[in-house]
Amino acid sequence: RASSSSSSSSSPAAPSEAHAEPYSFFDLATAEFPADWRTPTAKVTYADSPLDLALMAWFMRKIAMAIDAPFSPADVSYDAFIALCFLQMRGRDPDGQRDITLGIMRSLMPPGGDKVFRKLFPTNKFSLELNATICKVVFAWMVGPMTVEKTDENDLREEMASRVHIKKCRWLQESGCTGMCVNMCKTATQDFFRDDFGLPLTIKPNFEDKSCDFYFGLTPPPIEEDEALTFGCNATCGTALDVGVEGKPCHKLRASS
């Protein structure tokens, strides 16, 4: 059947206890992990900080402008954010979905910012570790708590703290959508770092336990050859088709080569 898990290098989970974990900017947001949070159907719950809600509102406004959808500052929530993301997918192929996310990422930079970044942050240990550390904080509002871990999975083949591990991706948990993950996060972010920043990045989602790993400094395979294109629809996705059907990838993914 279509693949249901990725090659993420997370080791099998040991039993854990329910716990609360502060995260994001200044640890002002909180994630509540149930005791069985590592299981596929268990849900982490979140208390967003005012700063995270402000970032969420900014991102939602950008998406709404890009797809000509209504946006109200009075209706800012993670559920509303996910609803906008599904609207971003509607009527667009994988490249169209990716391009909107790319445009939003590029709008973060001032004119010439990409050239400055390339000069300041060439592909070396310092740059890769710094980007991993920044990622852990800047994108936490979207995906939840992360840890920065050492790895030698990079083009330099050096051990360094360049792997960012997302314990349980909030975006994937709440959307349940394989296509959204691959087209609007994985592909868009990898392309942005490669084309704009000149920095290799490989993202490896695990669709079984909803964890994910960002490998800064590791060149990904061409997307047409990426195993992510073999993943089937998730049963929790409201737009899922052919869940669990043998050899049937998510209908929102491009065809693999």
JOHU-V356637 format. One record per residue. N is the residue number from 1. OMEGA is omega in radians with two decimals (none if undefined). NEAR is the number of other ideal C-beta (glycine too) atoms within 12 Angstrom. D_CENTER is the distance of its C-alpha to the mean C-alpha in Angstrom with 1 decimal. Layout:
# JOHU-V356637
[[N;OMEGA;NEAR;D_CENTER] [N;OMEGA;NEAR;D_CENTER]]
This chain:
# JOHU-V356637
[[1;3.10;16;24.4] [2;-3.09;28;20.9] [3;3.12;29;18.7] [4;3.09;28;17.1] [5;-3.10;27;15.5] [6;3.12;31;13.9] [7;3.07;24;15.5] [8;-3.01;34;13.5] [9;3.11;22;16.3] [10;3.13;27;16.1] [11;3.11;13;19.7] [12;-3.02;13;21.2] [13;3.02;20;21.0] [14;3.10;9;24.2] [15;-3.13;11;25.4] [16;3.10;18;24.3] [17;3.05;13;25.6] [18;-3.12;17;24.2] [19;3.04;16;23.2] [20;-3.09;19;21.8] [21;3.04;26;19.5] [22;-3.11;21;19.4] [23;3.11;36;16.3] [24;-3.05;33;14.9] [25;3.09;22;17.6] [26;-3.13;13;21.0] [27;-3.09;19;19.8] [28;3.08;22;20.8] [29;-3.11;34;18.2] [30;3.04;22;18.8] [31;3.12;36;17.1] [32;-3.12;23;19.6] [33;3.03;29;19.1] [34;-3.10;19;21.7] [35;-3.10;16;23.7] [36;-2.99;18;22.1] [37;-3.13;31;18.5] [38;3.14;27;17.6] [39;-3.02;20;19.1] [40;-3.03;23;17.1] [41;-3.14;18;18.6] [42;-3.10;22;18.8] [43;2.96;24;17.0] [44;3.09;39;16.1] [45;-2.96;22;17.5] [46;2.96;36;16.8] [47;-3.07;22;19.2] [48;3.07;30;17.7] [49;3.07;22;19.7] [50;3.12;17;21.5] [51;3.11;21;19.5] [52;3.10;36;16.1] [53;3.09;27;17.8] [54;3.08;20;19.1] [55;3.10;28;15.7] [56;3.13;36;14.6] [57;3.12;27;17.9] [58;-3.12;23;17.5] [59;3.11;35;14.3] [60;3.11;36;15.9] [61;3.12;25;19.0] [62;3.12;27;17.4] [63;-3.12;33;16.0] [64;3.11;27;19.4] [65;-3.08;19;21.3] [66;-3.08;28;19.6] [67;3.11;29;20.2] [68;3.13;14;23.5] [69;3.12;23;22.6] [70;3.08;17;24.3] [71;3.09;25;22.8] [72;3.09;14;24.6] [73;3.12;16;24.0] [74;-3.11;11;25.6] [75;3.13;20;23.0] [76;3.10;26;19.9] [77;3.13;20;18.0] [78;3.09;33;14.6] [79;3.11;18;16.4] [80;3.08;28;17.5] [81;3.13;37;14.1] [82;3.11;32;12.9] [83;3.08;27;16.3] [84;3.13;37;15.9] [85;3.07;44;12.7] [86;3.06;29;15.0] [87;3.10;26;17.7] [88;-3.13;40;15.7] [89;-2.97;35;15.6] [90;3.07;20;19.3] [91;-3.12;14;21.7] [92;3.07;23;19.4] [93;-3.11;19;18.8] [94;3.13;35;15.5] [95;3.12;20;16.6] [96;3.09;23;17.4] [97;3.14;36;14.1] [98;-3.03;34;12.4] [99;3.10;24;15.3] [100;3.10;36;14.9] [101;3.10;39;11.5] [102;3.14;30;13.1] [103;3.12;24;16.1] [104;3.10;31;14.5] [105;-3.11;31;13.0] [106;3.13;24;16.5] [107;3.08;21;18.2] [108;-3.00;21;17.1] [109;2.99;19;19.5] [110;3.10;11;23.3] [111;-3.14;9;25.4] [112;-3.10;11;25.5] [113;3.14;18;22.6] [114;3.13;23;21.1] [115;3.10;15;24.5] [116;3.14;15;24.9] [117;-3.11;26;21.5] [118;3.14;20;22.7] [119;-3.09;13;26.0] [120;-3.02;17;24.8] [121;3.02;27;22.1] [122;-3.11;19;23.2] [123;3.05;29;21.6] [124;-3.05;21;23.2] [125;-3.12;25;22.6] [126;-3.10;20;22.8] [127;-3.08;29;20.2] [128;3.12;40;17.7] [129;3.13;29;18.2] [130;3.13;28;18.3] [131;3.08;39;14.9] [132;3.14;38;13.4] [133;3.11;25;15.4] [134;3.14;25;14.4] [135;-3.10;33;10.6] [136;-3.10;32;11.5] [137;-2.97;28;13.2] [138;-3.08;26;12.0] [139;-3.09;34;8.5] [140;-3.14;39;9.9] [141;-3.07;36;11.1] [142;-2.98;40;7.9] [143;-3.14;43;6.4] [144;-3.06;41;9.9] [145;3.14;35;12.0] [146;3.00;33;11.3] [147;3.04;27;14.0] [148;-3.03;28;15.0] [149;3.12;28;17.0] [150;3.12;21;19.5] [151;2.98;32;19.3] [152;3.07;20;21.3] [153;3.08;30;18.7] [154;-3.08;32;18.9] [155;3.14;23;21.3] [156;-3.11;25;23.7] [157;3.06;13;24.1] [158;3.05;20;24.6] [159;-3.14;17;23.5] [160;3.14;30;21.4] [161;-3.05;28;18.8] [162;3.09;41;15.9] [163;3.07;38;13.6] [164;-3.12;44;10.9] [165;3.05;34;10.7] [166;-3.02;41;8.6] [167;3.06;35;11.6] [168;-2.98;42;10.5] [169;-3.13;43;7.1] [170;-3.13;41;8.8] [171;-3.14;37;7.1] [172;3.12;41;7.9] [173;-3.03;39;11.0] [174;3.13;32;12.3] [175;-3.05;40;11.8] [176;-2.95;31;12.5] [177;3.10;40;11.7] [178;-3.10;47;11.2] [179;3.12;41;11.8] [180;3.12;46;9.4] [181;-3.04;48;6.4] [182;-3.02;46;8.4] [183;-2.97;40;10.1] [184;3.07;48;8.2] [185;-3.05;39;4.7] [186;-3.05;46;6.0] [187;-3.10;42;9.5] [188;-3.09;34;9.5] [189;3.09;41;8.0] [190;-3.13;37;10.2] [191;3.13;31;13.0] [192;-3.13;32;12.9] [193;3.14;38;13.4] [194;-2.98;28;15.9] [195;-3.07;22;17.9] [196;-3.09;27;17.9] [197;-3.12;34;17.7] [198;-3.07;23;19.2] [199;3.13;39;17.0] [200;3.09;32;15.7] [201;3.05;39;12.1] [202;3.13;40;11.1] [203;-3.10;43;7.8] [204;3.08;36;9.2] [205;3.03;48;7.9] [206;-3.02;37;11.0] [207;3.08;43;11.9] [208;-3.09;27;14.9] [209;3.08;32;14.1] [210;2.96;38;10.4] [211;3.13;40;9.7] [212;3.10;44;7.5] [213;3.02;36;8.9] [214;3.10;45;8.6] [215;3.11;40;12.1] [216;-3.14;44;13.5] [217;3.14;40;16.7] [218;-3.14;33;16.2] [219;-3.14;21;16.8] [220;3.01;32;15.0] [221;3.01;21;17.4] [222;-3.02;18;18.0] [223;3.13;28;15.6] [224;-3.13;18;18.7] [225;-3.08;14;19.3] [226;3.14;31;15.9] [227;3.11;29;16.2] [228;-3.13;42;13.0] [229;3.12;32;15.5] [230;-3.06;28;17.7] [231;3.12;41;15.7] [232;3.07;34;17.5] [233;3.09;33;16.9] [234;-3.09;39;16.1] [235;-3.11;22;19.2] [236;-3.14;22;17.6] [237;-3.13;30;16.4] [238;3.14;19;19.1] [239;-3.05;25;19.2] [240;3.04;26;19.3] [241;3.01;22;22.2] [242;-3.13;21;23.9] [243;3.09;25;22.0] [244;-3.14;18;23.2] [245;-3.11;17;25.4] [246;3.04;13;26.2] [247;-3.08;13;24.5] [248;3.11;21;22.8] [249;3.06;33;19.2] [250;-3.07;40;17.2] [251;3.13;26;19.3] [252;3.14;39;16.6] [253;3.01;38;15.8] [254;3.13;26;18.1] [255;3.09;16;20.8] [256;-3.14;22;20.5] [257;none;12;23.4]]
